[in-house]
Amino acid sequence: MREAVRTVVAITGASGIAYGIKFLENLPGERVLVVSEMAKKILPRETGIALEELYAMADEVYSDDDLFAPISSGSHRFDAMIVIPCSASSLGKIACGLADTLITRAAAVALKESRKLVLVVRETPKSAVLLENELRLARAGAVILDANPGFYHKPKTVDDVVSFVAGRALDQLGVEHALYEKWS
Ligand SMILES: Cc1cc2nc3c(=O)[nH]c(=O)nc-3n(C[C@H](O)[C@H](O)[C@H](O)COP(=O)(O)O)c2cc1C
């Protein structure tokens, strides 16, 4: 698979911001970053990383209320989009076609333009509403990738667990990495 060259990375207000950071750190190519307002609030609670440090990992950064940003338009090229972690709220909006934030609008663009859209969902247990929203998006072509680590690689640290999920997300974009040992 061709490596995505320009990827929109959205971080929403679910637990597991570390997944998004690990993913960004290992993503090649141009990285366009959008962080939701709730994600900005959860970031300091879960990580020791300042918002400015997170922004410095990307090539371009846009505010989630900036619907004039280039990625808001289908005529502007990006190769893939990932929401990592993806809240049930953002997933629900995307499933319903609501596009009132840059993250949900860019996801709508990815769907309508048939570009790769990966949603790394972090919620448990899942209500029938969330499950139906996930099914709707899967049928529309999105990849629903639960933040759900495997243990066959015998993780020893939290970082190993985070790396597994981030690595599975990178796999979806065809990116080579060494974040976890592949089963052989
Ligand atoms: C500390 C904290 C942790 C949260 N974790 C989750 C979560 O893991 N999954 C989820 O779907 N929502 C979670 N939420 C709720 C979302 O932040 C909330 O639904 C918010 O509106 C999501 O907005 P966003 O998708 O625009 O970031 C959490 C909220 C807080 C305050």
The ligand as an ORCA input file, in Angstrom:
! r2SCAN-3c Opt
* xyz 0 1
  C     -11.652     13.367     31.673
  C     -12.609     13.021     30.566
  C     -12.450     11.838     29.867
  C     -13.338     11.503     28.844
  N     -13.146     10.334     28.191
  C     -13.980      9.984     27.192
  C     -13.762      8.766     26.484
  O     -12.840      7.995     26.754
  N     -14.585      8.485     25.449
  C     -15.606      9.320     25.078
  O     -16.305      8.988     24.122
  N     -15.842     10.479     25.739
  C     -15.050     10.837     26.783
  N     -15.262     12.015     27.459
  C     -16.399     12.868     27.068
  C     -16.042     13.798     25.893
  O     -14.937     14.608     26.234
  C     -17.247     14.670     25.524
  O     -18.281     13.873     24.980
  C     -16.884     15.783     24.569
  O     -18.039     16.495     24.200
  C     -16.185     15.291     23.316
  O     -15.964     16.389     22.468
  P     -14.989     16.292     21.196
  O     -15.311     15.000     20.524
  O     -15.316     17.481     20.379
  O     -13.593     16.346     21.714
  C     -14.400     12.371     28.504
  C     -14.544     13.572     29.199
  C     -13.685     13.877     30.233
  C     -13.882     15.176     30.988
*
